Amino acid sequence: MNRKGFIVIQEEDDLIRQLLERWLREAGYTVGLAEPKARRAKRPDEVPRLVIANLPSPRGSQPLIDALRQVYAAPILVLSGRFRRGLEGSAEAARRLGVRKVLPKPFTREELLAAVDESVEGQR
């Protein structure tokens, strides 16, 4: 059942992707995998409220962000182990990339869900 909405995940690491899927489903979200060449969803329950994308490096990440924007009309939450820890550095990185939020790895379940809720709530 789609209680909170649909979230798309772009994460190449199988273990991290599975963990994200589990945490998000337990929190009440429906989850799908990003398809950069996908057509826009036609059913309302398939329109994502958020895209979560792993960026291996801030350098050279704009093409991936642009590709996700072309397919999905939803805010983007970036996950990355390459960004500086801390709110100030993450907020600056999000501003530079033009995304809703940057969540540095490693993160806890609570940190992920707080970032998701903040990103989803910010679009209302």
Legacy VTK file of the C-alpha trace (Angstrom):
# vtk DataFile Version 3.0
C-alpha trace
ASCII
DATASET POLYDATA
POINTS 124 float
0.000 0.000 0.000
1.287 3.435 -0.974
0.717 5.377 2.255
3.297 8.149 2.034
4.175 8.200 -1.648
6.566 6.817 -4.200
10.348 7.291 -3.938
12.849 6.462 -6.678
16.340 5.259 -5.737
19.484 5.523 -7.872
22.146 3.504 -6.024
24.544 1.098 -7.712
25.663 -0.743 -4.556
23.209 -3.639 -4.084
23.562 -3.822 -0.295
23.032 -0.099 0.240
20.123 -0.056 -2.205
18.451 -2.986 -0.423
18.928 -1.282 2.936
17.437 1.980 1.616
14.486 0.090 0.142
13.819 -1.726 3.419
14.036 1.413 5.572
11.784 3.393 3.233
9.183 0.618 2.927
9.123 0.199 6.709
8.479 3.963 6.928
5.459 3.631 4.614
6.887 4.595 1.210
6.625 2.702 -2.047
10.055 2.341 -3.641
11.297 1.904 -7.209
14.658 1.944 -8.946
15.726 4.872 -11.097
15.697 4.297 -14.805
17.577 7.180 -16.470
15.942 6.509 -19.833
12.472 5.795 -18.433
9.397 7.602 -19.623
7.470 9.644 -17.118
5.021 7.595 -15.091
1.446 7.665 -16.279
-0.376 6.531 -13.142
-0.575 9.043 -10.253
0.698 6.460 -7.750
3.873 6.097 -9.846
4.827 9.772 -9.823
7.710 10.041 -7.361
7.641 12.473 -4.491
11.431 12.211 -4.206
14.480 10.843 -6.017
17.350 9.557 -3.875
20.611 9.474 -5.824
24.060 8.301 -4.810
26.842 10.531 -6.109
30.255 8.886 -5.888
31.911 12.293 -6.254
30.710 15.892 -6.376
32.902 16.465 -9.428
31.252 15.369 -12.635
27.910 14.720 -10.920
25.865 17.309 -12.816
25.135 15.043 -15.838
23.535 12.432 -13.557
21.474 15.067 -11.737
20.382 16.564 -15.062
19.417 13.119 -16.429
17.330 12.354 -13.336
15.600 15.750 -13.624
14.680 15.058 -17.257
12.927 11.842 -16.257
11.505 12.659 -12.830
9.717 15.844 -11.818
10.644 15.455 -8.159
13.151 16.907 -5.714
16.480 15.098 -5.418
18.124 13.949 -2.196
21.816 13.181 -2.762
23.733 10.565 -0.796
27.520 10.632 -0.935
30.575 9.600 1.025
32.605 12.372 -0.635
30.914 15.424 0.832
32.057 17.059 4.031
30.237 15.997 7.158
28.109 18.593 8.878
25.077 20.694 8.164
26.897 23.716 6.776
28.981 21.754 4.252
25.980 19.665 3.180
23.743 22.700 2.745
26.405 24.396 0.604
26.845 21.257 -1.531
23.066 21.005 -2.056
22.928 24.644 -3.119
25.801 24.207 -5.590
24.268 21.066 -7.102
20.746 22.470 -7.178
19.273 19.580 -5.180
16.987 19.540 -2.178
19.484 18.091 0.293
22.820 16.277 0.581
23.136 13.504 3.161
26.760 12.472 3.765
27.555 8.777 4.204
27.602 7.053 6.577
24.169 7.881 7.937
21.722 6.225 10.293
18.186 5.111 9.557
16.913 8.073 11.556
19.093 10.538 9.611
17.894 9.115 6.281
14.215 9.235 7.230
14.560 12.762 8.607
16.206 13.888 5.337
13.474 12.159 3.299
10.679 13.708 5.365
12.292 17.147 5.140
12.719 16.811 1.364
9.168 15.559 0.790
7.591 18.138 3.114
9.539 20.947 1.425
7.698 20.440 -1.860
4.203 21.134 -0.531
LINES 1 125
124 0 1 2 3 4 5 6 7 8 9 10 11 12 13 14 15 16 17 18 19 20 21 22 23 24 25 26 27 28 29 30 31 32 33 34 35 36 37 38 39 40 41 42 43 44 45 46 47 48 49 50 51 52 53 54 55 56 57 58 59 60 61 62 63 64 65 66 67 68 69 70 71 72 73 74 75 76 77 78 79 80 81 82 83 84 85 86 87 88 89 90 91 92 93 94 95 96 97 98 99 100 101 102 103 104 105 106 107 108 109 110 111 112 113 114 115 116 117 118 119 120 121 122 123
